[in-house]
Amino acid sequence: MFSLDSNFVTDQRKAQAIFFARTGMAEYMRPGQEWRLSAGRRDLNLAPSIRVSMKEYFGPPRKIAWHRHSNHGLSSQVCCLNFLGPLATEPKLLSAIVGNALGIEPPTMLPIEEGPDGQPWFVGFEWTGRANYLNEWAKSALSATRGANATSADAVVRFQHGKTIETLLIEWKYTEKYGAPISADGNPTRTGRYADKAFAPNGPIRADCGLSISDFFWEPFYQLMRQQTLAWQMTQAREDGAERVRVLHISPKGNRALHKVTSPGLKKFGDDAFDVFREILVNGDDFLSLTTDEVFSKFLAMEHHSPAAIEWARYLKDRYGLLFESL
């Protein structure tokens, strides 16, 4: 049963422990942590339908970094992959979900890159963009290490709506919460890297709000600022023909702690982190914050023609059912 009043993280740990026990994986769990798989069994944290393809996708030649706790049942990276990974080869269902999230007619999905089998994938993961837009890569590097040491989106999709090609960067949250500022050790580097890119007219953040780049050195605002700046730069470059690049933030409704306004300099704009961030953008419509339930629930309840889509919905309901009010 969906609950906003109980401890969200505790509820999710219990749910994951029950799921792993019910699906016959108890022997692979860490002793005393029934929601965390033992070292080397990250594969079992993924939906069966994507265990092989994701191992290959994250491997050479992309060499995408797995997050440190990818064997944890509460991993947001793994959660994102379980929701969106199967949709990489299901453009019809993906189109319906994207249209629902953006409030538009289902668009025509466009491929992002080739999957491990050489077929087009309509979702990409740990996306850093195709150029060093934020000067985060070493000058000698041909590309960033996706998923590590550079601004990246958990997922990316491209689509055509009418005559317009758009890109949507997706940031995925699960049980995260924030409070303290980020480490000050790297602030001179951060200031030099982002201060001239974040604010209008050279970036997405309003210049009339009395803010400085240091006001964003608190999570989740540091990440939000970098991703929105990446989206702005990708728009200016018309990356892959996109005339518009937006950011979609997806998080569970029950994770109220995630909405805390952590930066003292931003508290004057409101008491919800994502409403505040939208308020300080030149174009607020370029950032959307929706709940996991809002984006996906209606599609989990439907009967899909594709056997793969039916399997996708069944797995998500079984494992992440607490994230949905109607299930």
C-alpha positions as CSV (number, residue, x, y, z in Angstrom):
1,M,0.0,0.0,0.0
2,F,1.3,3.5,-0.9
3,S,2.2,5.6,2.1
4,L,3.4,9.1,2.5
5,D,3.5,9.0,6.3
6,S,5.9,6.2,7.0
7,N,9.7,6.2,6.6
8,F,10.2,6.1,2.8
9,V,13.6,4.6,2.8
10,T,12.7,1.9,5.4
11,D,9.6,1.0,3.4
12,Q,11.7,0.6,0.3
13,R,14.3,-1.5,1.9
14,K,11.7,-3.8,3.2
15,A,10.0,-4.0,-0.2
16,Q,13.3,-4.8,-1.9
17,A,14.2,-7.5,0.7
18,I,10.8,-9.1,0.2
19,F,11.2,-9.0,-3.5
20,F,14.6,-10.6,-3.5
21,A,13.4,-13.3,-1.1
22,R,10.3,-14.0,-3.1
23,T,12.2,-14.4,-6.3
24,G,14.7,-16.9,-5.0
25,M,17.7,-14.7,-4.5
26,A,18.1,-14.9,-0.7
27,E,21.4,-16.8,-1.1
28,Y,23.0,-13.9,-3.1
29,M,22.2,-11.2,-0.5
30,R,24.6,-9.7,2.0
31,P,24.1,-11.1,5.5
32,G,22.0,-8.7,7.6
33,Q,21.3,-6.6,4.5
34,E,18.6,-8.5,2.6
35,W,18.1,-5.6,0.2
36,R,21.8,-5.6,-1.0
37,L,23.3,-8.2,-3.3
38,S,26.7,-9.6,-2.6
39,A,29.7,-8.3,-4.5
40,G,29.8,-9.4,-8.1
41,R,26.0,-10.1,-8.4
42,R,25.0,-6.7,-9.8
43,D,23.4,-8.6,-12.7
44,L,20.7,-9.9,-10.4
45,N,19.7,-6.4,-9.6
46,L,18.5,-5.9,-13.1
47,A,15.3,-7.1,-14.7
48,P,15.9,-10.5,-16.4
49,S,15.1,-9.1,-19.8
50,I,18.0,-6.6,-19.7
51,R,20.7,-8.4,-17.7
52,V,22.7,-9.4,-20.8
53,S,22.0,-6.3,-22.9
54,M,23.0,-3.9,-20.2
55,K,26.2,-5.7,-19.4
56,E,27.1,-5.4,-23.1
57,Y,25.9,-1.9,-23.4
58,F,27.9,-0.6,-20.5
59,G,31.0,-2.5,-21.7
60,P,33.4,-1.7,-24.6
61,P,33.4,0.4,-26.7
62,R,31.3,2.7,-24.5
63,K,32.9,1.8,-21.2
64,I,30.1,3.4,-19.2
65,A,30.7,3.6,-15.4
66,W,28.4,1.7,-13.1
67,H,27.5,3.6,-9.9
68,R,29.2,2.5,-6.7
69,H,26.2,0.9,-5.2
70,S,24.8,-0.8,-8.3
71,N,24.4,-4.0,-6.3
72,H,22.0,-2.2,-3.9
73,G,18.3,-2.8,-4.2
74,L,17.7,1.0,-3.7
75,S,20.2,2.0,-6.5
76,S,18.7,4.8,-8.5
77,Q,20.8,3.9,-11.5
78,V,19.5,0.3,-11.5
79,C,15.9,1.6,-10.9
80,C,16.2,3.8,-14.0
81,L,17.6,0.9,-16.0
82,N,14.8,-1.4,-14.9
83,F,12.1,1.2,-15.9
84,L,13.7,2.5,-19.1
85,G,16.0,-0.2,-20.3
86,P,13.3,-2.5,-21.7
87,L,11.8,0.5,-23.5
88,A,15.0,1.1,-25.5
89,T,13.6,-1.4,-28.1
90,E,9.9,-0.6,-27.6
91,P,9.5,2.8,-29.4
92,K,5.7,2.6,-29.5
93,L,5.2,2.2,-25.7
94,L,8.1,4.7,-25.1
95,S,6.3,7.2,-27.4
96,A,3.1,6.9,-25.3
97,I,5.0,7.4,-22.1
98,V,6.9,10.4,-23.4
99,G,3.8,12.0,-24.7
100,N,2.0,11.5,-21.4
101,A,4.9,13.0,-19.5
102,L,5.2,16.1,-21.7
103,G,1.4,16.6,-22.2
104,I,1.7,16.1,-26.0
105,E,0.4,13.6,-28.6
106,P,2.7,10.5,-28.7
107,P,5.7,11.7,-30.7
108,T,7.8,9.8,-33.3
109,M,10.7,8.4,-31.3
110,L,14.1,8.7,-32.9
111,P,17.1,6.4,-32.3
112,I,19.8,7.5,-29.9
113,E,22.5,5.0,-30.8
114,E,23.0,1.3,-31.7
115,G,22.4,-1.2,-29.0
116,P,24.7,-4.2,-28.3
117,D,23.0,-6.2,-31.0
118,G,23.5,-3.5,-33.7
119,Q,19.8,-2.6,-33.6
120,P,18.6,1.0,-32.9
121,W,18.1,1.9,-29.3
122,F,15.6,4.6,-28.5
123,V,16.9,5.3,-25.0
124,G,20.5,6.0,-24.1
125,F,22.0,6.0,-20.7
126,E,24.5,8.1,-18.7
127,W,24.4,10.7,-21.5
128,T,27.1,13.4,-21.5
129,G,26.3,15.0,-24.9
130,R,28.4,14.6,-28.0
131,A,30.8,17.4,-27.3
132,N,32.7,18.8,-24.3
133,Y,30.1,21.6,-23.8
134,L,31.0,22.3,-20.1
135,N,34.8,21.9,-20.5
136,E,34.7,18.9,-18.1
137,W,36.8,16.5,-20.2
138,A,40.5,16.4,-20.5
139,K,41.5,18.2,-23.7
140,S,43.2,15.1,-24.9
141,A,40.1,12.9,-24.5
142,L,37.9,12.2,-27.4
143,S,34.8,11.8,-25.1
144,A,33.8,11.8,-21.5
145,T,33.6,8.7,-19.4
146,R,29.9,8.3,-19.3
147,G,28.5,8.0,-15.8
148,A,31.7,9.4,-14.0
149,N,33.5,12.7,-13.6
150,A,31.3,14.7,-16.1
151,T,27.8,16.0,-16.1
152,S,25.5,13.3,-17.4
153,A,21.8,12.5,-17.5
154,D,20.7,9.1,-16.3
155,A,18.9,8.6,-19.6
156,V,18.2,10.4,-22.9
157,V,15.5,10.1,-25.6
158,R,15.0,11.9,-28.9
159,F,11.7,12.4,-30.8
160,Q,10.0,14.4,-33.4
161,H,6.8,16.3,-32.5
162,G,5.2,17.9,-35.5
163,K,8.2,19.3,-37.5
164,T,10.4,19.8,-34.4
165,I,13.1,17.4,-33.2
166,E,13.6,17.5,-29.4
167,T,15.9,15.8,-27.0
168,L,14.8,15.0,-23.4
169,L,17.5,14.5,-20.7
170,I,16.1,12.3,-17.9
171,E,17.3,12.5,-14.3
172,W,16.2,9.6,-12.1
173,K,15.8,9.6,-8.3
174,Y,14.8,6.9,-5.9
175,T,15.6,7.3,-2.2
176,E,18.1,10.2,-2.4
177,K,18.0,13.1,0.1
178,Y,20.3,16.0,0.5
179,G,21.3,18.5,3.2
180,A,24.9,19.6,3.6
181,P,26.7,21.6,0.9
182,I,29.1,19.8,-1.5
183,S,32.7,19.7,-0.5
184,A,34.3,23.1,-0.8
185,D,37.6,21.7,-2.0
186,G,36.7,22.0,-5.7
187,N,34.8,25.2,-5.6
188,P,37.4,27.3,-7.4
189,T,37.4,24.8,-10.2
190,R,33.6,24.7,-10.2
191,T,33.3,28.5,-10.3
192,G,35.8,28.8,-13.2
193,R,34.0,26.0,-15.1
194,Y,30.3,27.0,-14.7
195,A,30.0,30.6,-13.7
196,D,30.1,32.0,-17.3
197,K,27.8,29.2,-18.6
198,A,25.0,29.0,-16.1
199,F,23.4,32.5,-16.3
200,A,21.6,34.3,-19.1
201,P,22.3,35.3,-21.7
202,N,24.9,32.5,-21.9
203,G,22.9,29.9,-19.9
204,P,19.5,28.8,-18.7
205,I,19.4,30.6,-15.3
206,R,17.9,34.0,-14.9
207,A,20.5,36.8,-14.3
208,D,18.0,39.0,-12.4
209,C,17.6,36.8,-9.3
210,G,20.6,38.0,-7.4
211,L,22.3,34.6,-7.5
212,S,25.9,33.6,-7.9
213,I,27.3,30.2,-8.9
214,S,28.1,29.4,-5.3
215,D,24.4,29.4,-4.5
216,F,24.3,26.2,-6.5
217,F,27.0,24.4,-4.5
218,W,24.3,22.4,-2.6
219,E,22.7,19.2,-3.9
220,P,20.3,18.7,-5.6
221,F,20.9,22.2,-7.1
222,Y,24.4,21.6,-8.2
223,Q,23.3,18.7,-10.3
224,L,20.2,20.5,-11.6
225,M,22.3,23.5,-12.6
226,R,24.8,21.4,-14.5
227,Q,22.2,19.3,-16.3
228,Q,20.2,22.3,-17.3
229,T,23.3,24.0,-18.5
230,L,24.2,20.9,-20.5
231,A,20.7,21.0,-22.0
232,W,21.1,24.7,-22.9
233,Q,24.4,24.0,-24.6
234,M,23.0,21.1,-26.5
235,T,20.2,23.3,-27.8
236,Q,22.6,26.0,-28.9
237,A,24.6,23.3,-30.8
238,R,21.5,21.7,-32.3
239,E,22.9,18.4,-31.2
240,D,21.6,15.6,-33.5
241,G,19.2,18.2,-35.1
242,A,17.4,18.9,-31.9
243,E,15.8,22.4,-31.7
244,R,15.0,22.0,-28.1
245,V,16.5,20.1,-25.2
246,R,14.6,19.8,-21.9
247,V,15.3,18.1,-18.6
248,L,12.7,15.7,-17.1
249,H,13.3,14.9,-13.4
250,I,11.5,11.8,-12.2
251,S,11.3,10.8,-8.5
252,P,8.9,8.9,-6.2
253,K,6.0,10.9,-4.7
254,G,6.8,9.3,-1.3
255,N,10.3,10.8,-1.2
256,R,9.4,14.1,0.4
257,A,12.9,14.6,1.8
258,L,14.2,15.0,-1.8
259,H,12.2,18.3,-2.1
260,K,14.0,20.1,0.7
261,V,15.5,23.5,-0.4
262,T,19.0,23.0,0.8
263,S,20.8,26.1,-0.5
264,P,20.3,29.2,1.8
265,G,20.5,31.5,-1.2
266,L,17.5,29.8,-2.9
267,K,15.1,29.5,0.1
268,K,13.6,32.9,-0.7
269,F,12.1,31.5,-3.8
270,G,10.0,28.8,-2.2
271,D,10.0,25.6,-0.1
272,D,10.1,22.9,-2.9
273,A,13.5,22.4,-4.5
274,F,12.1,21.6,-7.9
275,D,9.5,24.4,-8.0
276,V,12.3,26.8,-7.0
277,F,14.6,25.6,-9.7
278,R,11.9,26.0,-12.3
279,E,11.2,29.5,-11.0
280,I,14.7,30.7,-11.5
281,L,15.1,29.5,-15.1
282,V,14.7,31.8,-18.1
283,N,12.4,29.3,-19.6
284,G,10.7,27.3,-16.8
285,D,9.1,24.9,-19.3
286,D,12.5,23.5,-20.1
287,F,12.5,21.7,-16.7
288,L,9.8,19.3,-15.6
289,S,9.6,17.4,-12.3
290,L,7.1,14.5,-12.2
291,T,6.6,11.6,-10.0
292,T,7.3,8.0,-11.0
293,D,3.6,7.4,-10.5
294,E,2.6,10.2,-12.9
295,V,4.9,9.1,-15.6
296,F,4.3,5.3,-15.6
297,S,1.3,4.1,-13.6
298,K,-1.3,4.3,-16.4
299,F,0.9,2.2,-18.6
300,L,1.5,-0.5,-16.0
301,A,-2.2,-1.1,-15.7
302,M,-2.7,-1.5,-19.5
303,E,-2.5,-4.7,-21.5
304,H,0.1,-4.2,-24.1
305,H,0.4,-6.0,-27.4
306,S,4.1,-6.7,-27.1
307,P,5.0,-9.7,-24.9
308,A,8.2,-7.7,-23.9
309,A,6.0,-4.8,-22.7
310,I,3.8,-7.1,-20.7
311,E,6.9,-8.6,-19.0
312,W,8.2,-5.0,-18.3
313,A,4.9,-3.9,-16.6
314,R,4.7,-7.2,-14.6
315,Y,8.3,-6.8,-13.3
316,L,7.9,-3.2,-12.3
317,K,4.6,-3.8,-10.5
318,D,6.1,-6.8,-8.6
319,R,9.3,-5.0,-7.6
320,Y,8.4,-1.3,-7.3
321,G,4.7,-1.5,-6.5
322,L,5.0,0.8,-3.5
323,L,5.9,3.7,-5.8
324,F,2.4,3.7,-7.4
325,E,-0.7,4.9,-5.7
326,S,-3.2,2.9,-7.7
327,L,-1.5,-0.5,-7.5
